[in-house]
């Protein structure tokens, strides 16, 4: 069984900061990449950021310069530092992990942590 445990969401005022974390545990195999997506009601889940096990990062244009993704390989944990938050960042944020076990590569998803940006 693979578990992804997310934390760090909450309510913050515009311009504020939050740090999300996601720890992967269980028989996950070799992690290729970890990342974050987000979703608001009635809209598709959208990409936020990803980091490879080699440290290569990619960000959605909407968060570039404001969000920073990092990973602790030893702890199988990914972090998302979110600064200068805007109301449009309000969403349910999901952690995901792409991992390979033997010859099979799978994507695993967390249950989501809510981020609300409001005054």
Phi, psi and omega per residue, in radians:
X1 nan 2.388 3.096
X2 -1.910 2.330 3.098
X3 -2.152 2.399 2.993
X4 -2.065 2.075 -3.112
X5 -1.943 2.011 -3.111
X6 -1.741 2.653 3.049
X7 -2.719 2.895 3.027
X8 1.882 -0.136 3.119
X9 -1.251 3.004 3.116
X10 2.812 -2.903 3.141
X11 -1.802 2.290 -3.130
X12 -2.492 2.642 3.106
X13 -1.369 2.710 3.059
X14 -0.940 2.394 -3.077
X15 1.579 -0.178 -3.116
X16 -1.434 -3.058 -3.085
X17 -2.304 2.649 2.999
X18 -2.499 2.691 3.051
X19 -2.192 2.050 3.079
X20 -1.628 2.580 3.032
X21 -2.361 2.710 3.141
X22 -2.571 2.084 -3.128
X23 -1.898 2.247 3.128
X24 -1.755 2.399 3.113
X25 -2.511 2.906 3.141
X26 1.768 -2.912 -3.088
X27 -1.451 1.236 -2.992
X28 -1.568 -0.317 -3.105
X29 1.440 -2.556 -3.111
X30 -1.725 2.103 -3.092
X31 -1.340 2.240 3.089
X32 -1.610 -0.693 -3.103
X33 -2.814 2.731 3.037
X34 -2.337 2.631 -3.102
X35 -2.885 -3.005 -3.101
X36 -2.368 2.439 2.962
X37 -2.179 2.924 3.066
X38 -2.530 2.772 -3.067
X39 -2.598 2.405 2.987
X40 -1.962 2.756 -3.091
X41 -0.953 2.394 3.073
X42 1.224 0.236 3.076
X43 -2.214 2.789 3.131
X44 -1.242 2.662 3.029
X45 -1.130 2.347 -3.097
X46 -2.103 2.589 -3.133
X47 -1.199 2.434 3.068
X48 -1.989 -1.019 -3.081
X49 -2.832 2.725 3.099
X50 -2.555 2.630 3.064
X51 -2.387 2.337 3.112
X52 -1.477 2.920 3.128
X53 -1.169 -0.230 3.060
X54 -1.627 0.006 3.073
X55 1.613 0.124 3.099
X56 -1.385 2.306 -3.057
X57 -2.047 2.721 3.045
X58 -2.557 2.507 -3.081
X59 -2.307 2.643 2.952
X60 -1.183 2.573 -3.133
X61 -0.992 -0.590 -3.060
X62 -1.192 -0.293 -3.091
X63 -2.060 -0.087 -3.131
X64 -0.997 2.363 3.135
X65 1.488 -0.215 -3.136
X66 -2.010 -0.608 -3.097
X67 -1.891 2.581 3.063
X68 -2.327 2.211 3.110
X69 -1.796 2.471 3.099
X70 -2.548 2.853 -3.085
X71 -2.460 2.429 3.001
X72 -1.799 1.751 -3.060
X73 -1.088 -0.653 -3.087
X74 -1.155 -0.555 -3.099
X75 -1.772 0.032 -3.089
X76 0.878 0.799 -3.081
X77 -2.185 2.398 3.086
X78 -2.040 2.515 -3.134
X79 -2.129 2.613 3.019
X80 -2.295 1.854 3.067
X81 -1.509 2.075 -3.068
X82 -1.992 1.992 3.116
X83 -1.992 2.878 3.111
X84 0.853 0.841 -3.067
X85 -1.143 2.526 -3.133
X86 -2.095 2.749 3.105
X87 -0.958 -0.560 -3.139
X88 -1.283 -0.083 3.013
X89 -1.442 -0.125 3.120
X90 -1.075 2.127 -3.096
X91 -3.093 2.916 2.968
X92 -1.494 2.079 -3.071
X93 -1.737 2.205 -3.089
X94 -1.944 2.364 3.009
X95 -1.529 2.537 2.992
X96 -2.435 2.703 -3.139
X97 -2.335 2.308 3.001
X98 -1.869 2.150 -3.054
X99 -2.439 2.673 3.138
X100 -2.051 2.229 3.061
X101 -2.164 2.076 -2.974
X102 1.022 -1.991 -3.113
X103 -1.929 0.113 -3.061
X104 -1.849 2.225 3.071
X105 -1.852 2.274 -3.107
X106 -2.295 2.720 2.978
X107 -1.842 2.346 3.103
X108 -2.082 2.526 -3.073
X109 -2.177 2.490 2.990
X110 -1.429 3.102 -3.093
X111 -1.527 -0.181 3.081
X112 1.752 2.559 3.052
X113 -2.303 2.304 -3.029
X114 -1.418 2.295 3.017
X115 -2.035 2.146 3.127
X116 -2.164 2.147 3.137
X117 -1.973 1.925 -3.049
X118 -2.752 2.579 3.068
X119 -1.657 nan nan
